[in-house]
Amino acid sequence: MPHRGRCSATPIEKEKQLLKSRVRKNLAIGLVITAVIASLSVIVADDGSKVEELRKSLIIGFSVTGAVTGGTWLLQRRRSAP
């Protein structure tokens, strides 16, 4: 009986998979960097400003992560458009 593995993906499916993997990769990297920077800013901050420092670093981190991930998604989508 022949092997019934997944048949090879079409070029369009490969582009979609690549797009998803790049976007996910950028999102994961951005979230890790945001978590590290937020943790460090809280550790270094004075006692009274820890909450404010955490809030600022999370806002900046999520904004940058969203911009980079969204930019990657848009660029890849334009490249794969017919």
C-alpha positions as CSV (number, residue, x, y, z in Angstrom):
1,M,0.0,0.0,0.0
2,P,1.5,3.4,-0.9
3,H,2.5,5.9,1.8
4,R,-0.3,8.3,2.4
5,G,1.6,11.3,3.7
6,R,0.7,14.9,3.1
7,C,1.0,15.8,-0.5
8,S,3.4,18.6,-1.3
9,A,2.1,22.0,-0.7
10,T,1.4,24.5,-3.5
11,P,3.6,27.6,-3.8
12,I,0.7,29.7,-2.3
13,E,0.4,27.4,0.7
14,K,4.1,27.5,1.2
15,E,4.0,31.3,1.2
16,K,1.2,31.3,3.7
17,Q,3.1,29.0,6.0
18,L,6.3,31.1,5.7
19,L,4.3,34.2,6.4
20,K,2.8,32.7,9.5
21,S,6.2,31.4,10.8
22,R,7.9,34.8,10.3
23,V,5.1,36.7,12.0
24,R,5.0,34.2,14.9
25,K,8.7,34.3,15.2
26,N,8.8,38.1,15.4
27,L,5.9,38.1,17.8
28,A,7.6,35.5,20.1
29,I,10.9,37.4,20.0
30,G,9.2,40.7,20.8
31,L,7.3,39.3,23.7
32,V,10.4,37.7,25.2
33,I,12.3,41.0,24.9
34,T,9.4,42.9,26.4
35,A,9.3,40.6,29.4
36,V,13.0,40.8,30.0
37,I,13.1,44.6,29.7
38,A,10.0,45.0,31.9
39,S,11.6,42.7,34.6
40,L,14.9,44.6,34.5
41,S,13.2,48.0,34.7
42,V,11.2,46.9,37.8
43,I,14.4,45.5,39.4
44,V,16.3,48.6,38.8
45,A,13.5,51.1,39.7
46,D,13.2,52.8,43.0
47,D,10.6,51.4,45.4
48,G,8.0,54.1,44.7
49,S,8.2,53.9,40.9
50,K,8.1,50.2,40.2
51,V,4.5,50.1,39.0
52,E,5.0,53.1,36.8
53,E,8.2,51.7,35.3
54,L,6.6,48.4,34.6
55,R,3.6,50.1,32.9
56,K,5.9,52.3,30.8
57,S,8.1,49.4,29.7
58,L,5.2,47.2,28.9
59,I,3.5,49.9,26.8
60,I,6.7,50.6,24.9
61,G,7.5,46.9,24.4
62,F,4.0,45.9,23.2
63,S,4.0,48.9,20.9
64,V,7.3,48.1,19.3
65,T,6.4,44.4,19.1
66,G,3.1,45.2,17.4
67,A,4.7,47.6,15.0
68,V,7.5,45.1,14.0
69,T,5.1,42.1,13.7
70,G,2.5,44.1,11.8
71,G,5.1,45.5,9.5
72,T,6.4,42.0,8.8
73,W,2.9,40.8,8.1
74,L,2.2,43.7,5.7
75,L,5.4,43.3,3.8
76,Q,5.1,39.6,3.4
77,R,1.5,39.9,2.4
78,R,2.4,42.5,-0.3
79,R,5.2,40.2,-1.6
80,S,2.9,37.2,-1.9
81,A,0.0,39.2,-3.5
82,P,-0.5,38.4,-7.2
